[in-house]
Amino acid sequence: MSQSSSADKPGASGDLPALDAGGFHHRLQEVPGAAVVLFTRRGCSACHAMGDALRRWQVDADPPALFCVDAEVDTALVREFEVFHLPALFVFVDGEYHGPLQAPPRVPLLRAALEERLRQPPEEAP
């Protein structure tokens, strides 16, 4: 019987794979290229709108890997990334932290913000 990781299960943002404190960094190191992580919580309308936008982004020709963290459950990650407002997005490339992603929940704006973020060098993780 195989065990599935939390990254295989949908999280607080519907069908986006969930990450938790136990496997967060390890899982992101396994992802080639860009990954965007959404910190969200159930019942947050702005989080829901961002999750919807990320799910629309998934159907694009070349989206980044997309994940979510349930901020109500994984408070250690919320503290680690100094999340004060939800939704919050963070970018990783080949497991390296590249910083926050700030854009309205519209795919073209998210894509443009990610392209800009990827032009910057990696940052020290909080």
C-alpha positions in Angstrom: 0.0 0.0 0.0 1.5 3.3 -1.0 1.4 6.4 1.1 0.6 9.7 -0.5 2.3 12.9 0.7 0.4 16.0 1.5 1.5 17.5 -1.8 -0.6 14.9 -3.6 -3.8 16.0 -1.8 -5.9 19.0 -2.5 -5.5 21.8 0.0 -7.4 24.7 1.3 -7.4 26.1 -2.3 -9.3 23.3 -4.0 -7.3 21.2 -6.3 -3.9 22.8 -5.8 -1.5 20.4 -4.2 -1.1 21.1 -0.5 2.3 21.6 1.2 2.8 21.4 4.9 5.7 22.2 7.3 6.9 18.6 7.3 7.7 18.4 3.6 7.6 22.0 2.4 11.2 22.7 1.6 12.0 19.1 0.5 9.1 19.1 -2.0 10.0 22.5 -3.5 13.6 21.3 -4.0 12.2 18.4 -6.1 10.3 20.8 -8.4 12.3 21.8 -11.5 11.9 25.4 -12.5 9.5 27.9 -11.0 7.0 27.1 -8.3 4.4 29.5 -6.8 3.0 28.8 -3.3 -0.3 30.3 -2.2 -0.8 30.8 1.6 -4.6 30.6 2.1 -7.3 29.7 4.4 -10.9 28.4 4.0 -13.5 31.1 4.2 -11.3 33.9 2.9 -12.9 35.4 -0.2 -9.7 37.0 -1.4 -7.9 33.7 -1.0 -10.7 31.9 -2.9 -10.4 34.5 -5.8 -6.6 33.9 -5.9 -7.0 30.2 -5.8 -9.5 30.4 -8.8 -6.9 32.5 -10.7 -4.2 30.0 -10.0 -6.4 27.1 -11.2 -7.1 29.0 -14.4 -3.3 29.5 -14.7 -2.8 25.7 -14.5 -4.6 25.3 -17.9 -2.1 27.6 -19.6 0.5 26.2 -21.9 3.4 26.7 -19.6 2.3 27.5 -16.0 4.7 27.3 -13.0 4.2 24.5 -10.5 1.4 25.7 -8.1 0.9 24.7 -4.5 -1.0 25.9 -1.5 -0.5 26.1 2.3 -3.4 26.1 4.7 -2.4 29.1 6.9 -4.8 28.0 9.7 -3.1 24.6 9.9 0.5 25.3 9.1 1.2 28.2 11.4 4.9 27.4 11.6 5.2 28.2 7.8 3.1 31.3 8.3 5.6 32.5 11.0 8.6 31.4 8.9 7.5 33.4 5.9 6.2 36.3 7.9 2.7 36.1 6.4 0.6 38.9 7.8 -2.1 39.1 5.1 -3.8 36.5 3.1 -3.6 35.5 0.4 0.1 35.5 0.1 2.2 34.1 -2.8 5.9 33.2 -2.8 8.1 32.1 -5.7 10.7 29.4 -5.7 13.0 28.3 -8.5 14.7 24.9 -8.3 14.0 25.0 -4.6 15.6 28.4 -4.1 13.5 31.2 -2.6 12.9 34.1 -4.9 10.6 36.2 -2.8 6.9 37.2 -2.6 4.7 37.5 -5.7 2.4 40.4 -5.6 -0.4 40.7 -8.2 -4.1 40.9 -8.4 -5.9 37.5 -9.0 -5.8 37.8 -12.8 -3.7 35.3 -14.9 -2.0 37.9 -17.2 -1.0 40.0 -14.2 0.2 37.0 -12.2 2.2 35.9 -15.2 3.8 39.3 -15.7 4.6 39.6 -11.9 6.2 36.1 -12.0 8.3 37.0 -15.1 9.5 40.1 -13.3 10.3 38.2 -10.1 12.3 35.6 -12.1 14.5 38.3 -13.6 15.7 39.0 -10.0 18.3 36.8 -8.3 17.3 34.5 -5.5 16.8 36.0 -2.0 17.6 34.8 1.4 14.5 33.1 2.8 12.9 34.8 5.7 
